[in-house]
């Protein structure tokens, strides 16, 4: 992971062009990785771009029918959980 500038909730919402409340709901579903800086939630541009890539709607699919996609690789999730526990990192 490249350590780039960490974005606040407000900054990340502006990047995605959604409200802060919407961004919070997306994060609560587990569809958007985030980073903890102490007790504060922060985002990297890579995390936001990853979310966008996983939620591209194919032509012919109604946007209202598309649900945010969570990361699907259980091994990746397990590895991230182990990394988080070992180093206190949150994705």
LUMKESE-970914 format. One record per residue (C-alpha): y, x, z; residue number from 1. Coordinates in steps of 0.5 Angstrom, whole numbers, plus 500, padded with zeros to 3 digits. Example, Ala and Ser with C-alpha at 12.3 -4.5 7.8 and 13.67 -1.06 7.14 Angstrom:
! LUMKESE-970914
   y   x   z num
 491 525 516   1
 498 527 514   2
//
This chain:
! LUMKESE-970914
   y   x   z num
 500 500 500   1
 507 503 498   2
 512 502 504   3
 518 499 501   4
 523 495 504   5
 521 490 508   6
 524 483 507   7
 526 478 512   8
 524 470 511   9
 531 469 508  10
 531 474 503  11
 523 473 501  12
 525 465 500  13
 531 467 496  14
 526 472 492  15
 521 466 491  16
 527 461 490  17
 524 456 495  18
 527 454 502  19
 525 458 508  20
 521 452 511  21
 517 452 504  22
 516 459 505  23
 514 458 512  24
 509 453 510  25
 506 457 505  26
 505 463 510  27
 502 458 515  28
 496 456 509  29
 494 463 509  30
 496 464 501  31
 502 469 502  32
 500 475 506  33
 506 478 510  34
 507 484 515  35
 509 484 522  36
 515 488 525  37
 514 488 532  38
 514 480 533  39
 518 479 527  40
 515 477 520  41
 517 481 514  42
 515 481 507  43
 514 486 501  44
 516 485 494  45
 509 486 492  46
 506 481 497  47
 511 476 494  48
 509 478 487  49
 501 478 489  50
 503 471 491  51
 506 469 484  52
 500 472 480  53
 495 468 484  54
 499 461 483  55
 500 462 476  56
 499 455 473  57
 495 454 466  58
 498 450 461  59
 496 443 461  60
 495 443 468  61
 500 439 472  62
 504 443 477  63
 503 438 483  64
 495 438 482  65
 495 446 483  66
 494 448 490  67
 496 455 493  68
 491 460 492  69
 488 464 498  70
 485 471 496  71
 478 469 495  72
 475 476 496  73
 471 475 503  74
 470 483 503  75
 477 484 502  76
 479 479 508  77
 474 483 512  78
 477 490 511  79
 484 487 512  80
 482 484 518  81
 478 491 521  82
 485 495 518  83
 489 490 522  84
 485 490 528  85
 485 498 528  86
 492 499 526  87
 496 493 528  88
 497 491 521  89
 498 484 519  90
 498 483 511  91
//
